[in-house]
Amino acid sequence: MTAIVCISDTHGLHDQVDVPIGDILIHAGDCTNVGHPLEVAEFLVWFAALPHRHKVLIAGNHDFLFETEPDAAMALLRKYAPSVHYLNDSGVSIAGLKIWGSPVQPEYCDWAFNKNGVCSWLTLARGFLKVSKSILLARTAVVLIMANSP
């Protein structure tokens, strides 16, 4: 049996979190306060050092760098946490599980990954269809990660 640990909303206070042991560690968004590159780098160093065999990350509405400068965010991931799976309306298979993640949220104030109602629902629907198809075709367990509920 695979043990999944899911955390979120650490907002730069990740070093104060007591993370349970498990096989797969998922951070479901808001690893930073405002997505400054230094915040992202510090989080990634901490995240990569945790003992979990597999790690998955999605950005949240505070993680602006992943939306406004995705190339810079990916460069930090490659440098500090190359084994971490970053999901942005995408998926990965780990230990027989299909994991799909999205940072998209319905419009709220002026945060990262805000989408207007129609766009947000279309993105979520596409992701759900991908997940549903993988359940029907592969008959495997599926994990859906969202930074915010629709």
N, C-alpha and C positions, 0 to 999 in steps of 0.2 A: 504494500500500500504506500502511496506517495503522500507525504505530509506537505501541505501548502500553507505558507505563512503569508498573510497579506497585511501590509501597513500602508498608511497614506497620511497626508497632511502633516508632515514633520516640519515644514516651514523653516528649515535651517536649524532645527533643534534635534536633528537625527542622532547626535551623539548622546542625547539624554534618553533615548528610547531603548528599552530592554526588549530585544528582538528574540522571540522564541526560536528554538532550533527546528529545522525542517529540511525538506529536500528542495523545494522551490520557494523562493522569496519573491513576492510581488510588491512593488511600490506603486500604488494606484493614484499617483499625482500629488502635486504641491510639495515637492521636495525642497523648494526654496520660498522665499518671501516675495521676490520680484524677478527672479530669473537672471540675476547678474551672473556673468561668467565665473567669478570667484565663488559664488554660492554653489553653482552647479558643479564646479571642479571639486570643492570640498565635500559635497554630498557624494559624488561619484567615487572619490578615494575611500570614503567610509563604507559605501555600499559594496564596492568591489572586495573589500577586506573581510566582509562577513563570511562565515563558514558554509553557507548554503551552496549546494552543488550548482544550482541553476538560479539565475536572477532575471527578473523581468521588470521593466520600467515603462510607465506611461507618464507623460507630462500632465500637469493640471493647470488650472486657470491662473495660478501664480507663476508658473514656469515659462515666462515670456520668451526667454532665449530660444526655446524649442520651436516657437512659432515665428518669431521675428527674424531670427538668425539661425535657421536650422543647420546650415553648414558648420557654423561655429559650435553649435551644440553637439553635432555628430563628431567633430574633431576632438572635443573634450571626452566624449564617450570612447573613441578609439584610443586616446592617450591614457585615460585613467581607469577605464572599465571596459576593456575590449570584449570581455566574455558576457557582458550584460546584453540582454535582448531588449531593444527599445522598440515599442510598438506604437505606431501612429496610423490608425485605421488599417492595421495589418495584424498578421498572426504568426505563430510559431508552434511547432510541435515539440513537446518536451515530455519525456517519460510516458509516452502513450496518450498524453493530453493535448488537445487542440486548444491553444490559448489565443484569444483575439482581444486587442485593446484599442481604445480610442480616447483621445483627450478632449474630443468635441463636447461642448455643452451648449444648451440653449442660451440665447443672449441674456447676459446679466451684467449690468454696469458696463465697464469697458475692460474686462479681463481677457486673458489669453484664450484662444481657441473658442471664442464666442461665435456662434453661427445664428443667423436668424432662424425663425421657427421652421420654415420649409427646408432649408439647407440642413439644419440639424437633424430633422426627422429623416430626411433622405439618407444621410450618412449613417445614422443608427440602423435604418432599415437595410441598407446594403450590408452592413456588418452582421446583422441578424441573419440575413439570407446566407452569407458565407458560413456562419456558424451552423445554421440549420442544414445546409448542404453537407457539411463535413460530418454531422451527426448521422444523416441518412446514408451517405456513401461509405463512411469509414466505421460507423457504429462505435465511435469512441467518445469518451467523456470530453466535454467542452467547458472551458472557463472563459467567461466574458468579463473584461475589466473596463470600467468606465470611471473617469475622474469625477463625474457628476451624473446624477440621475436625469433622465430626459424630462 
